[in-house]
Each structure stands twice: as structure tokens, then as C-alpha cells.
Amino acid sequence: MVPVSPALRRTIRQGVGIGGALASILWTVVTAPPAGMTPAMQTVFGVFGFVLVLWLTAVLPYVVSSTLGVTLLFALGAVETYRAATTGFSSTIVFFLLLVFLLGEAIRKVDLDSWFASRLVSREPGEANPVRLVALNVLALAFVMPSAVARAITFIPVIREMADAYGLGRGSVFERSSFLIIGHVNPIASMALMTGGGMAIVTSNLIRRAGRSVTWVEWGVLMVPPVLLLYGLTTLTAEYLYADGSPTRAAVSAGGGPGETADVDVAPTLTTEQRFVGLVLLGAVVLWIVGSFVDVPTIVPAVLAVAVLSLPRIGVLTSEDVASVSWGILFVVGAMFSILDAMRSTGALAFLVETTTGLLPLATFSVWQSVAVLLALAAFVRIFFSTASAAIVVSLPVLLQFGSRLGINRLYLGLSTLIIVGSTTIFPFNTTSVLVSLDRGPLSNVDVVSFGLVTLGYAALVVAVSWLVYWPTVAPFL
């Protein structure tokens, strides 16, 4: 078999992307609407197909393809004004994601994440299982650092230094298990808190837009135990790959000395800047908790935290940090919310649900059968996206519409979708932290696929336990 060069693959992908996007628009412009579909509905579906193909194939930068999409909504007559075509960009979630990105940048700039990691390297764990030690510290870091990718990058030198300190070589089973944790298991921790990362933020806002409010504390009560269970199960499975009897750091120290490299500097005390950023973040968390009881919008503590860190005499955050934010992701979210608003206003979303219900006899299914089908659809959609947040933005509104039609609890369905989508990694590009761990670690594509199926299976188990036992138990107290 003749190998296909990366350049040829890129050319093929770009050709498929451009051809598919143009075909979607031509279907809108040239052909008559199918029975029961108005021209406005057809235009919305055509534009959605256009931007979806461009997003999946990455032919154009996200900012450009997203701007094209909302412009076509207006130019092709799906909505009457350009303001109506861009309503999604005024959504709270776009600004909240921007603020979370900036807070993550503040943590990185003062090396608070590196300080945290250095504490792990500098400690003497004795006979503690080093894989479990990595997992516990990644979990702890998730509560102050929302980016799973940043956590993965932070822990790569930590894992290598630990391997040297424990007398293990590169590519050892310890490294293999640890890279599975920072790749596959690490993003799971971001689902525990409503402000823990893009996946949780997007999900909570979509649930609110569907008519079910959820507070920061309520989210924590409902999600922290299931996430900890899922995190524990996946960690134990990764830990199982670690060979018992490998030398501990204490044994290595007694026998000679640590390894050759020292990628992370040990910082025994916090700097003034690190203390200040930590206190600001702690204040934001306290305000989120208090706001759950006195009805303070979730975005307010984030705005205050970013404003304080941007003050002239403090200057942790600057205009350069704003420019370096992942604007592509923000534009994808804004464009998708704009398209969803157009789907609702034109009746396209209701048409999609009614048509699908006619094809799939969901009304004749039991609640559990319907939930299983909807979550399977969410997992299937996830396979085609490079970020879980984008997959949730596309799939969850439709699933919630189905849930409302079928009498399924929308909050539970939204949380279940998050758990399933956030745990689904079939291909390396599905999750950036997995892609990083594959590129920088000793993992193979087989490791990625097989462990991705393991995390998906555990996620389904956790959803079943949560829906049947845990959530009904705690719901009366919320």
C-alpha cells in the first residue's frame, strides 16, 4: 500500500471541506424546500451544514468560517436583520468563556500551575503509588485551573521527572499509565464544577436557555460525586497498567540518586503575585457559592476577578493576554448560538424534532430506551468534533428539545450528555489533551482508542447510577 503523505491528506481534507460547504449552500439556493419545510428553514439548515463542514475540516480559521455563517443567515434571508443573525454573540456564555480563558492565562503567567506541579515533584511519597499520586494532583489542580490542555502540558515534565526520580526509564509502564491519565482522565475533572471548563460552562448555559435554571452549588452537588466516581474508575484502570514493585523515590534516594533531568524547578513558597492571584480566584469561588443562594449572576464574580487582575498597579492581565485568547472557540460558540436562535425563530428546530420523531419511534420507547438512544446520538456526534464543547453546542439543544417533547428531565439529560460527550475519545483529535499526550508520550493509537472506549463505558455506567440512584436521592434537598 502506498503511504499517503500529510500534505496530500491535508489537500484531500480541504477539498472535501470546500466541496461539502458549497454543496450545502447550493442545496439552499438552487433546490426547492422539501415537503413541510419553509424556505427560511431550508436556509438555516443549509447554513448550518455549511459551517459544520468548515469547522470539521478546518479549511478556514474558526473566526472566518463562523463570521461567514452568520453573514449567510442574513444574506440568504433566513433572518431579517444582521443583528438577528448575530444574537448568539450577545449571549452570556461567550463573555463568560472569555473571562475564564483570561483567568486561566493569569494562573499561567504567574506560574501558579508550575508551582503546584513542583510541590508534587519535591515531596517524598514513600511507598505511595506514583500513578495515583499523579491522578490525585491533576484532580486537585482541576479545581483552580479550568483548562485540561494546560494541566496536561503542566504535568508532562512532572511525569518525566518522577520517572527519573523513581528509577524508571522513558516509555515505562508508569509513563504510559500517567500519560493516559493526563490525556483521557484529566478532562473528566473539568466537569465537576459549573465553572470548571468550557464543557461545563456551555452545558449549564444551554440548560438555562432550555428553561431550567441551575446554580453553581446545585451543579456541584449533582456533578461532583458522579465525576469523582468516573475519575476514580478510569484512574484505577490506568493504574492497573502500572507494574507493582517498581522502585519508589525513597528507595532510589537511598540507593544512589535521582535521574538525570530536572524539568520542573521546586518552588517551596508562593510568590507575592501567586498569592494574590490565588486569593482573587478564591474570592471568585466564594462569590459563586454565595451567588447560588442570593441570585448573583455567575458571570459577575468572573468579571470582578478579571477586572482586579487587570488594574494598573497590579497588571497581571494586559491587552496582550486578551489578544492571545482562543477567539476561534468563542466565535464558534457565538455562531452556533446564533444559528440555534435562527432555528427556533424559523421553526427549523421543531421541524427537525418532529421529522426525527417520525423516523425513530421514540414516543413508543420507555424513558430509559429514549435516553439511551439520545445519549448514543450524542456520543456519535462527538466523534466528528475536535472539542467536546463544540459537540455539546451542536447536539445538546436538539437533545433537550427531544427531552422536552418526551417528558424527560432536561437537567438530568443535560448533565448526562456532558458526562458522555466529555468522556468520549475515539480518535486522538477528539480531545486536545489526548493529542498532546499521544504526541509527547509513549502512547500508541491503539492505546488511545482502547482506553477511550473504556472511559465511554464507565461514563455510561456512571450516568445510569446517577440517574437511578444519586440524583433522585439529592434532588429533594436542592
Buried (B, 14 or more C-beta within 10 A) or exposed (E): EEEEEEEEEEEEBBEBBBEBBEBBBEBBEEEEBEEEBEBBBBBBBBBBBBBBBBBBBBBBEBBEBBBBBBBBBBEBEBBEEEEBBBBBBEBBBBBBBBBBBBBBBBBBBBBBBBBBBBBBBEEEBEEBBBBBBBBBBBBEBBBBBBBBBBBBBBBBBBBBBBBBBBBBEEEBBBBBBBBBBBBBBBBBBBBBBBBBBBBBBBBBBBBBBBEBEBBBBBBBBBBBBBBBBBBBBBBEBBBEBBEEEBBBBBBBBEEEEBBEEBEBEBBEEBEEBBEBBBEBBEBBBEBBBEBBEEEBEBBEBBBBBBEBBBEEEEEBBEEEBBEEBBBBBBBBBBBBBBBBBBBBBBBBBBBBBEEBBEEBEBEEBEEEEBBBBBBEBBBEBBEBBBBBBBBBBBBBBBBBBBBBBBEBBBBBBBBBBBBBBBBBBBBBBBBBBBBBBBEBBBBEEEBBBEBBEBBBBBBBEBBBBBBEEBBEEBBEEE
